[in-house]
Amino acid sequence: ADQRIVDSIYVGDEPAHVAVHPAGELAFVSLNTTAEIAVLDLNLNTVVALWPSVRDAAAFALNADGSRLVVLSHRSGRPERTPYDSDDQTDEMDAVLMDTATGEIVQAYFDIGGTNNSVVFAEDGASFYMTTILGDNAKKLTSGTAFEHRVRRIDVNTGDVLADADLSRQDSSQGV
């Protein structure tokens, strides 16, 4: 093998993340600039669908059987930010849960994160873990800390935060 690229599939502008369905026949690619998920048929080497998703769709994960795809918006709506009353509701979604058979958004999640970076389904499929950075300018003025680095466990059906771990520097931290 001479390690040359011998073929490519154009999926759209600014592809950011890819996941392959457990059956191996489909791949999903997040497209940041168009807020879509491109669905690729790996046998045909072509895009077979474009699904509306979340703004700035960067990180996502498939559940164990591949029937659900959770997609995080990298920078989503937060109640602490300057209010933008004219924003469309879809611009405020932190994440969506999608049916991979139909592309339908079956659940939208609001106010679960800020700058969202990664996601993985819990083993039981009933929740997912996500990393997020929360920014709070008012807190910066009072405590000197504007950002909180967190890992959150989110209920798939309700969007409730089931667990929340602050990974920011703590008083007991020995880090530099």
TIKEVO-245880 format. One record per residue (C-alpha): residue number from 1; residue in three letters; y, x, z. Coordinates in nm, 4 decimals, always signed. Layout:
REM TIKEVO-245880
> NUM|Ala|Y|X|Z
...
REM end
This chain:
REM TIKEVO-245880
> 1|Ala|+0.0000|+0.0000|+0.0000
> 2|Asp|+0.3401|+0.1332|-0.0936
> 3|Gln|+0.5265|-0.0911|+0.1555
> 4|Arg|+0.7481|-0.2552|-0.1049
> 5|Ile|+0.8640|-0.6132|-0.0872
> 6|Val|+0.6782|-0.7869|-0.3690
> 7|Asp|+0.7969|-1.1434|-0.3160
> 8|Ser|+1.0482|-1.3413|-0.1132
> 9|Ile|+1.1283|-1.7027|-0.0366
> 10|Tyr|+1.4919|-1.8072|-0.0174
> 11|Val|+1.5154|-2.0423|+0.2808
> 12|Gly|+1.8909|-2.0872|+0.3175
> 13|Asp|+2.1928|-1.9198|+0.4716
> 14|Glu|+2.1678|-1.7163|+0.7890
> 15|Pro|+1.8008|-1.7525|+0.8853
> 16|Ala|+1.7729|-1.6611|+1.2542
> 17|His|+1.4286|-1.7366|+1.3937
> 18|Val|+1.0824|-1.8036|+1.2545
> 19|Ala|+0.7649|-1.9551|+1.3984
> 20|Val|+0.4327|-2.0197|+1.2297
> 21|His|+0.2449|-2.3435|+1.3005
> 22|Pro|-0.0882|-2.2809|+1.4790
> 23|Ala|-0.2767|-2.4081|+1.1705
> 24|Gly|-0.1147|-2.1264|+0.9702
> 25|Glu|+0.0000|-2.3391|+0.6761
> 26|Leu|+0.3640|-2.4016|+0.7741
> 27|Ala|+0.6458|-2.1853|+0.8997
> 28|Phe|+0.9737|-2.3036|+1.0514
> 29|Val|+1.2987|-2.1088|+1.0089
> 30|Ser|+1.6268|-2.1871|+1.1870
> 31|Leu|+1.9374|-2.1810|+0.9655
> 32|Asn|+2.2464|-2.1159|+1.1766
> 33|Thr|+2.5217|-2.2037|+0.9317
> 34|Thr|+2.3765|-2.5384|+0.8224
> 35|Ala|+2.2283|-2.6531|+1.1577
> 36|Glu|+1.8910|-2.7071|+0.9942
> 37|Ile|+1.5282|-2.6060|+1.0205
> 38|Ala|+1.3708|-2.4967|+0.6925
> 39|Val|+1.0027|-2.5882|+0.6643
> 40|Leu|+0.8005|-2.3541|+0.4460
> 41|Asp|+0.4617|-2.4249|+0.2970
> 42|Leu|+0.2940|-2.0847|+0.3241
> 43|Asn|+0.0304|-2.1732|+0.0641
> 44|Leu|+0.2918|-2.2704|-0.1956
> 45|Asn|+0.5488|-2.0100|-0.0817
> 46|Thr|+0.8289|-2.2637|-0.0991
> 47|Val|+1.0641|-2.4635|+0.1208
> 48|Val|+0.9262|-2.8170|+0.1425
> 49|Ala|+1.1843|-2.9708|+0.3781
> 50|Leu|+1.5191|-2.9137|+0.5483
> 51|Trp|+1.5498|-3.0929|+0.8822
> 52|Pro|+1.8806|-3.1559|+1.0614
> 53|Ser|+1.8760|-2.9792|+1.3955
> 54|Val|+2.1420|-2.8438|+1.6330
> 55|Arg|+2.4584|-2.6507|+1.5656
> 56|Asp|+2.3960|-2.2755|+1.5673
> 57|Ala|+2.0180|-2.3203|+1.5895
> 58|Ala|+1.9032|-1.9801|+1.7030
> 59|Ala|+1.6014|-1.9917|+1.9325
> 60|Phe|+1.3056|-2.2251|+1.9185
> 61|Ala|+0.9428|-2.2600|+2.0199
> 62|Leu|+0.6384|-2.4598|+1.9147
> 63|Asn|+0.4149|-2.6255|+2.1712
> 64|Ala|+0.0486|-2.5199|+2.1837
> 65|Asp|-0.0787|-2.7684|+1.9237
> 66|Gly|+0.2265|-2.7305|+1.6989
> 67|Ser|+0.3233|-3.0982|+1.7177
> 68|Arg|+0.6629|-3.0365|+1.8819
> 69|Leu|+0.9396|-2.7855|+1.8199
> 70|Val|+1.2153|-2.7341|+2.0764
> 71|Val|+1.5322|-2.5884|+1.9217
> 72|Leu|+1.8179|-2.4397|+2.1247
> 73|Ser|+2.1777|-2.4271|+2.0128
> 74|His|+2.3003|-2.0735|+2.0788
> 75|Arg|+2.6469|-2.1878|+2.1880
> 76|Ser|+2.6372|-2.5483|+2.2856
> 77|Gly|+2.8693|-2.7996|+2.4431
> 78|Arg|+2.9406|-2.7490|+2.8121
> 79|Pro|+3.1411|-2.9691|+3.0427
> 80|Glu|+3.3269|-2.6627|+3.1781
> 81|Arg|+3.4755|-2.5719|+2.8411
> 82|Thr|+3.8041|-2.7022|+2.7085
> 83|Pro|+3.7341|-3.0647|+2.6185
> 84|Tyr|+3.7110|-3.1334|+2.2492
> 85|Asp|+3.7160|-3.5110|+2.2358
> 86|Ser|+3.6925|-3.5096|+1.8569
> 87|Asp|+3.3599|-3.3208|+1.8583
> 88|Asp|+3.0701|-3.5064|+1.7065
> 89|Gln|+2.7951|-3.5750|+1.9594
> 90|Thr|+2.5569|-3.3548|+1.7627
> 91|Asp|+2.7906|-3.0593|+1.8264
> 92|Glu|+2.7445|-3.1098|+2.1994
> 93|Met|+2.3639|-3.0972|+2.2052
> 94|Asp|+2.2207|-2.7996|+2.3903
> 95|Ala|+1.8753|-2.8501|+2.2403
> 96|Val|+1.6541|-3.0954|+2.0543
> 97|Leu|+1.2836|-3.1713|+2.0532
> 98|Met|+1.1475|-3.2308|+1.7041
> 99|Asp|+0.8283|-3.3893|+1.5744
> 100|Thr|+0.6795|-3.1316|+1.3354
> 101|Ala|+0.4938|-3.3978|+1.1333
> 102|Thr|+0.8115|-3.5893|+1.0454
> 103|Gly|+1.1089|-3.3664|+1.1281
> 104|Glu|+1.2459|-3.6438|+1.3490
> 105|Ile|+1.4500|-3.5518|+1.6554
> 106|Val|+1.2605|-3.7268|+1.9346
> 107|Gln|+1.4744|-3.6030|+2.2245
> 108|Ala|+1.8236|-3.4574|+2.2529
> 109|Tyr|+1.9244|-3.2496|+2.5542
> 110|Phe|+2.2786|-3.2259|+2.6878
> 111|Asp|+2.4290|-3.0085|+2.9635
> 112|Ile|+2.1233|-2.7905|+3.0202
> 113|Gly|+2.2745|-2.4606|+2.9074
> 114|Gly|+2.5712|-2.2658|+2.7788
> 115|Thr|+2.5003|-1.9603|+2.5668
> 116|Asn|+2.1298|-2.0180|+2.5066
> 117|Asn|+1.9138|-1.7257|+2.4042
> 118|Ser|+1.5402|-1.7862|+2.4219
> 119|Val|+1.2860|-2.0589|+2.4857
> 120|Val|+0.9122|-2.0964|+2.5407
> 121|Phe|+0.6982|-2.3999|+2.6195
> 122|Ala|+0.5250|-2.4136|+2.9559
> 123|Glu|+0.1487|-2.3941|+2.9310
> 124|Asp|+0.1074|-2.7671|+3.0019
> 125|Gly|+0.3569|-2.8637|+2.7268
> 126|Ala|+0.5405|-3.1003|+2.9633
> 127|Ser|+0.8341|-2.8630|+3.0082
> 128|Phe|+0.9925|-2.5554|+2.8579
> 129|Tyr|+1.1645|-2.2469|+2.9933
> 130|Met|+1.4947|-2.1283|+2.8529
> 131|Thr|+1.7375|-1.8466|+2.9198
> 132|Thr|+2.1050|-1.9300|+2.9264
> 133|Ile|+2.4368|-1.7820|+3.0309
> 134|Leu|+2.6747|-2.0212|+3.2003
> 135|Gly|+3.0446|-1.9423|+3.1948
> 136|Asp|+3.2898|-2.0807|+3.4481
> 137|Asn|+3.6498|-1.9626|+3.4295
> 138|Ala|+3.7491|-2.1444|+3.7499
> 139|Lys|+3.4747|-1.9596|+3.9380
> 140|Lys|+3.6035|-1.6308|+3.7948
> 141|Leu|+3.9387|-1.6932|+3.9614
> 142|Thr|+3.7858|-1.7578|+4.3039
> 143|Ser|+3.4827|-1.5273|+4.3194
> 144|Gly|+3.5334|-1.2730|+4.0435
> 145|Thr|+3.2106|-1.3810|+3.8727
> 146|Ala|+3.2554|-1.5750|+3.5501
> 147|Phe|+2.9018|-1.5669|+3.4142
> 148|Glu|+2.5662|-1.6699|+3.5533
> 149|His|+2.2475|-1.5545|+3.3812
> 150|Arg|+1.9779|-1.8156|+3.4330
> 151|Val|+1.6211|-1.9101|+3.3527
> 152|Arg|+1.5691|-2.2846|+3.3606
> 153|Arg|+1.2631|-2.5049|+3.3396
> 154|Ile|+1.3426|-2.8291|+3.1542
> 155|Asp|+1.1377|-3.1511|+3.1523
> 156|Val|+1.0491|-3.2264|+2.7882
> 157|Asn|+1.0750|-3.6056|+2.8270
> 158|Thr|+1.3854|-3.6418|+3.0424
> 159|Gly|+1.5831|-3.3206|+2.9972
> 160|Asp|+1.5988|-3.2810|+3.3752
> 161|Val|+1.6328|-2.9279|+3.5087
> 162|Leu|+1.3119|-2.8862|+3.7103
> 163|Ala|+1.3789|-2.5303|+3.8248
> 164|Asp|+1.6739|-2.2958|+3.7970
> 165|Ala|+1.6719|-1.9234|+3.8743
> 166|Asp|+1.9956|-1.7270|+3.8846
> 167|Leu|+1.9296|-1.3794|+3.7462
> 168|Ser|+2.2867|-1.2609|+3.7930
> 169|Arg|+2.3575|-0.9650|+4.0148
> 170|Gln|+2.3047|-1.0679|+4.3756
> 171|Asp|+2.4345|-0.9008|+4.6899
> 172|Ser|+2.0822|-0.7679|+4.7448
> 173|Ser|+2.0659|-0.6211|+4.3931
> 174|Gln|+1.9969|-0.2488|+4.3723
> 175|Gly|+2.0939|-0.2401|+4.0055
> 176|Val|+2.3828|-0.0370|+3.8794
REM end
